[in-house]
Amino acid sequence: MSDDFINITTDNLWDEHLCCIIRSKKPHQGINAKRQWLLERLKEGHVFRKLNAKATVFIEYAPLEYAWVPITGENYYYIYCLWVLGSYKGKGYGKSLMEYCIADAKEKGKSGICMLGAKKQKAWLTDQSFAKKFGFKVVDTTDNGYDLLALSFDGTTPKFLQRAKSQKIESKELTIYFDMQCPYIYQNIEIIKQHCESNQIPLSLIEVNTLQKAKELPCVFNNWAVFYKGNFETVNLLLDVKNLKRILKK
């Protein structure tokens, strides 16, 4: 099955489908932003491995010290995404991708692998029950129900940076932190901007465009985080207008 997969490299980055957005047949600015973001991350050991097909079947992970998340740990990998959707589910692709990541980590002498989870599974986060089948365990938590899961090879564990547990900012207006790691981010920003402008809703968009900014965030983060009235709300990238209105009613 390993022959069915390919890894994105600086050589094939501009030609391969980024499979989480393959439904789009038109030029998509989110894809270009993702490719630009990946170009620098690949040099840091970032891995994007995908099924060699027009499908949403991929894993994306990076050395934790270079991962754009407010998590710290010695010699770990961080999994951003592991997705298998549609007719490709149930065929062992997810297992193959996770096994590849684990083998890669062991080959490179890593201490383990970690990922973001939650006490109650979130649709926009990698399936934690699947990860637990490989030995991932909860090693840190936040007060609002997010978990850090880790598969440790040597007994060490990563943790959320303390600032990430604060979940508070001074601004009371709708505030969204984002990076360009996911192709959907660009279009979501445009949808939210249009809604807020049409309804005269104050909006602050803060692009997380450096590793330092990501490590210093006041909340958990995978590539997106929403605050309102100074309080952390969600890392839900699938934030449509309906869910946005629900937040704004608080």
C-alpha positions in Angstrom: 0.0 0.0 0.0 3.0 2.3 0.5 3.3 2.6 -3.2 -0.1 4.3 -3.3 1.2 7.4 -1.4 3.6 10.2 -2.2 5.2 12.9 -0.1 5.0 16.6 -1.1 8.5 18.0 -1.7 9.8 21.4 -2.9 10.1 19.8 -6.4 6.5 18.6 -6.7 4.7 21.1 -4.5 3.4 23.2 -7.4 2.1 20.3 -9.4 0.4 18.0 -6.8 -3.1 18.4 -5.6 -3.4 19.4 -2.0 -6.1 16.9 -1.3 -8.0 18.7 1.4 -9.3 21.2 -1.2 -9.5 19.0 -4.4 -13.2 19.8 -4.8 -12.3 23.2 -6.2 -11.8 23.1 -10.0 -11.2 26.8 -10.3 -8.0 28.7 -9.3 -8.2 29.0 -5.5 -6.2 31.6 -3.5 -6.2 29.4 -0.5 -4.3 26.7 -2.4 -1.6 29.2 -3.4 -1.3 30.5 0.2 -1.0 26.9 1.4 1.8 26.2 -1.1 3.7 29.3 -0.1 3.3 28.3 3.6 4.5 24.8 2.9 7.5 25.9 0.9 9.2 27.2 4.0 7.9 24.5 6.3 9.2 21.6 4.2 12.7 22.9 4.8 12.1 22.5 8.5 11.1 18.8 8.3 7.4 19.3 7.7 5.8 16.2 6.1 2.7 16.2 3.9 2.0 12.6 2.8 -1.0 11.9 0.6 -2.7 9.2 -1.5 -1.6 9.5 -5.1 -5.2 10.2 -6.2 -7.7 13.0 -6.3 -8.9 12.2 -2.8 -8.9 13.6 0.8 -6.5 11.0 2.2 -3.4 12.5 3.9 -1.4 13.2 7.0 0.5 16.3 7.8 3.0 16.6 10.6 6.1 18.5 11.7 8.9 18.5 14.3 7.2 20.0 17.4 9.9 22.7 17.8 8.9 24.0 14.4 5.1 23.3 14.6 3.0 26.4 14.7 1.2 25.5 17.9 1.5 26.7 21.5 2.9 23.3 22.6 6.3 22.5 24.0 8.2 19.2 24.2 11.6 17.7 23.5 12.2 15.9 20.2 8.5 15.3 19.3 6.5 15.3 16.1 3.2 17.1 16.0 0.3 15.9 13.8 -1.7 18.8 12.3 -4.1 16.6 10.3 -4.9 13.0 9.4 -7.9 12.7 7.2 -9.5 9.9 5.2 -12.9 10.9 3.7 -15.6 9.5 1.4 -15.3 6.2 -0.4 -11.7 5.8 0.8 -12.7 5.2 4.4 -12.5 1.7 5.8 -9.7 0.6 3.4 -6.8 0.9 5.8 -5.4 4.2 4.4 -5.6 5.9 7.8 -3.8 3.1 9.5 -1.1 3.2 6.8 -0.6 6.9 7.2 -0.4 6.7 11.0 2.0 3.8 10.8 4.2 5.8 8.4 4.4 8.7 10.8 5.2 6.4 13.8 7.9 4.6 11.7 9.3 7.9 10.6 9.5 9.2 14.2 11.3 6.1 15.4 13.7 6.1 12.5 14.6 9.7 13.3 15.0 9.0 17.0 12.1 11.0 18.1 10.8 10.8 21.7 7.2 10.6 20.5 4.3 12.1 18.6 1.5 14.4 19.8 -1.7 15.9 18.5 -4.6 18.2 19.6 -7.7 16.5 20.8 -10.8 17.2 23.0 -12.7 15.5 25.8 -15.6 15.4 23.3 -14.5 14.7 19.7 -14.6 17.8 17.5 -15.5 17.3 13.8 -12.7 19.6 12.8 -10.0 17.6 14.7 -8.3 14.4 13.8 -10.2 11.3 15.2 -8.7 10.8 18.7 -10.3 7.4 19.2 -8.4 6.3 16.2 -5.2 7.7 17.5 -5.7 6.0 20.9 -5.7 2.6 19.1 -2.0 3.3 18.4 -1.3 4.1 22.1 -1.9 7.8 22.2 -2.9 9.0 25.6 -4.0 12.3 27.1 -1.0 14.1 28.7 -2.3 17.6 29.2 -5.7 19.4 29.3 -7.2 22.9 29.3 -10.1 24.1 31.4 -12.4 24.3 28.4 -12.2 20.7 27.3 -9.2 20.5 24.9 -6.6 17.7 25.3 -3.1 17.1 24.2 -2.6 13.5 23.2 0.8 11.9 22.9 2.4 8.6 21.9 5.6 8.5 24.0 8.5 6.3 23.1 10.7 7.2 26.1 8.4 8.2 28.9 8.7 12.0 28.3 5.6 14.0 27.5 4.9 17.4 25.8 2.6 20.0 27.3 0.6 23.1 26.4 2.5 26.3 27.0 1.1 28.0 30.0 -0.1 31.0 28.1 -2.2 28.7 25.9 -4.2 27.9 28.9 -5.1 31.5 29.7 -7.9 31.6 27.0 -8.3 35.3 27.5 -7.4 38.5 25.6 -8.0 42.1 26.4 -10.0 42.9 23.2 -13.8 42.4 23.5 -14.5 42.4 19.8 -14.6 39.3 17.6 -11.0 38.3 17.1 -9.7 35.5 15.0 -6.1 34.3 15.0 -5.2 32.3 11.8 -2.3 31.1 9.7 -2.2 29.8 6.1 -1.6 26.2 6.9 -5.0 25.1 5.6 -6.4 26.1 2.1 -9.9 26.6 3.6 -8.7 29.5 5.8 -8.6 32.1 3.0 -12.2 31.5 2.0 -13.4 31.4 5.6 -11.8 34.7 6.3 -13.5 36.2 3.3 -16.9 34.9 4.3 -16.6 36.2 7.9 -15.2 39.6 6.7 -18.2 40.0 4.4 -20.7 39.1 7.1 -19.1 41.4 9.7 -18.9 44.3 7.2 -22.5 43.9 6.1 -23.7 43.8 9.7 -21.3 46.4 11.2 -19.7 43.9 13.5 -16.2 44.9 14.7 -13.7 42.3 13.6 -10.0 41.9 14.4 -8.1 39.4 12.2 -4.6 38.5 13.4 -2.5 36.5 11.0 -0.1 34.2 12.8 2.8 34.5 10.3 5.8 33.5 12.4 6.7 30.5 14.6 7.2 32.8 17.6 3.6 34.2 17.3 2.2 30.7 17.2 4.1 29.6 20.3 2.9 32.7 22.2 -0.8 32.3 21.5 -3.2 32.7 24.4 -5.2 29.5 23.5 -5.0 26.1 21.8 -4.4 26.4 18.1 -4.1 24.1 15.1 -4.3 26.9 12.5 -7.3 28.9 13.6 -8.7 30.3 16.9 -11.7 32.5 17.7 -12.3 34.9 20.6 -15.3 37.0 21.5 -15.8 39.4 24.5 -12.2 38.5 25.5 -13.0 34.8 25.8 -11.7 31.9 23.7 -14.5 30.2 21.8 -13.2 27.6 19.4 -10.6 26.3 17.0 -13.4 25.3 14.6 -12.2 26.1 11.1 -15.6 25.2 9.8 -17.0 28.4 11.2 -19.9 29.3 9.0 -22.2 32.3 9.4 -24.7 30.2 11.4 -22.1 29.2 14.0 -20.7 32.7 14.0 -24.1 34.2 14.8 -24.4 31.7 17.7 -21.1 33.0 19.1 -22.2 36.6 18.7 -25.3 36.1 20.7 -23.3 35.5 23.8 
